[in-house]
């Protein structure tokens, strides 16, 4: 079933009673810490007023750490409270049930990526959100990294000319504790592709638009504790004729891999156009562009950050803002919800990315290109 509608504007069946928003976080594991810091940075817009987790002990500890007055042992009890927003930080296999329950309770939703395990599950979420008339944003947080917002604006403005190729990569060795849902294919939906690969796919989509076909190969090289793939190579053909190539790995031992994320990680996006090349190193906080007159481009000319010329290439550097992208995304969510604007990352956006993930898994199984429907 194709997703033919786009849920962007708040349907005011559900009113926002006041500012700041009252936020309830469900699932208080590692990723919830990143979300919480985002809300704690904008108390004038949103405040965490409740948390819920199946482990009461953990819920109580996190509530105390974040200064949250109430904690619950289940999502149902949180939904029965007076929160305006539910922030879903649960394993992938629980996204559909949690999102549907939140929507039916007329709560607005921020949900960690991926939106769901499959595009079909995304449709279930869309239908629930649309019927309830609530606002939803998908946590494609790296879109809000200042390097990526600059890079996307440069590409969109034509700074590198007509884009003909996009490359994305993520390499590392994340440590997984026993019981981590990512180790089980049924819970995660796969392996590295659906976990970290989703980040790279949505960034490449921001640069190249919609893809029309996907080809992929995957392997299970070193991470025996994982049921899903620990390496994936994906080839994309975009609707505008550009080519895309993505490589993601959870079994790469870089020189600093023992330091964990982000120090032992490599994550980047490269865009090649008829007039130049743009490269973003997300972990080290650099944007490098080679194009005639790039340094005087209006988007970069007044960028008050250290920059230097390297044989015709301009390198712009930022302090590492990788984790701050969560804060920027949370801020955009709260601000847009309160203003009544379109969702910065809609259900439709989450669905489109999951179409690519579905196609990649199908291609790896069948050994052929898979067409991606634009319906």
Buried (B, 14 or more C-beta within 10 A) or exposed (E): EEBEEBBBEBEEEBEBEEEBBBBBBBBBBEBBBBBBBBBBBBEEBBBBBBBBBEEEEBBBBBBEEBEBEBBBBBBEBBBEBEBBBBBBBBBBBBBBEBBBBBBEBBBBBBBBBBBBBBBBBBBBBBBBBBEBBBBBBBBBBBBBBBBBBBBBBBBEEBBBBEBBBBBBBBBBBBEBEEEBBBBBBEBBBBBBBBBBBBBBBBBBBBBBBBBBBBBBBBBBEBBEEBBBBBBBBBBBBBEEEBBBBBBBBBBBEBEEBEEEBBBBBBBBBBBBBEBBBBBBBBBBBBBBBBBEEBBEBEBBEEBEBEBEEEEEBBBBBBEBBBBBBBBBBBBBBBBBBBEEBEBBBBBBBBBBBBBBBBBBBEBBEEEEBBEBEEE
